[in-house]
């Protein structure tokens, strides 16, 4: 069985556990069988152990309810692992379809943004993070339009909107910095190692934000009101894991988010134009109103000139 096959089985096991109320071993086995995996009991038991020990997802058997469940509190980076499974399964599906027919690519349309520039840096960056190795590279800044050489202690890789970023501590700086790998050149993983600061947890910071930018704000309740049509998209593709539906009728879809407001949140709101209205907090209501007014003023000035 290929590694892709193993990961697919992991995904199916977690799927049946998440979507069912304490499924027993036989239910899991039948689910795998129905999806084309005719494997023995020892293989399934080994898969469950692999999920627990290799990926930090605590699959627990409840003797009272005679079934399995996922202990989310004890699991490590659970949402990241589920997202990883989605990516791997999608890649496997496309690979199998391409092997079945060379015409598969004619049936698929990718985004027009071009290739993933800098993607070749992912493997060495992952190695550096895992082995606590210092990295050196040149990074181009869009704002200053300058290229600067950095020596960095890497802590985390972050994906956002089909772009990858490395998060770490740059030499002579104490705060975490974010570098787009599409703007990294001359990357070198050096032999020198570093001891990670146990007080730094960039993954935890991202759990409270949308996007990339850390801000000085604290976690706040953000309430947004969408048109009924736009609400359907928001419900199927939540903005954040804290999202809750407050109102859902023929007039609006109102949601709440528990996040640290930042630049990306503002941009996401503005991107939805008149299909969304900010209700809370008051300062964000005013900020969005002012930005929309400034945008409108630009068109007024053009008309007058």
Buried (B, 14 or more C-beta within 10 A) or exposed (E): EEEBEBBBBBBBBBBBBEEBEBBBBEBBBEBBEEEEBEBEEEBBEBBBEBBBEEBBBBBBEEEEEEBBBBEEEEBEBBEBBBEBBEEBBEEBEEEEBEEEEEEBEEEEEEEEEEEEBBEEBBEBBEEBBEEBBBBBBEBBEEEEEEEEEBBBBBBBBBEBEEBBBBBBBBEEEEEBBBBBBBBBEEBEBEEEEBEBEEEBBBBEBBBBBBBBBBEEBEEBEBBBBBBEEBBEEBBEEEBBEBBEEEEBEEEBBBBBBBBBBBBBBBEBBEEBEEBBBBBBBEEBBEBBEEBBEEEEEEEEEEEEE
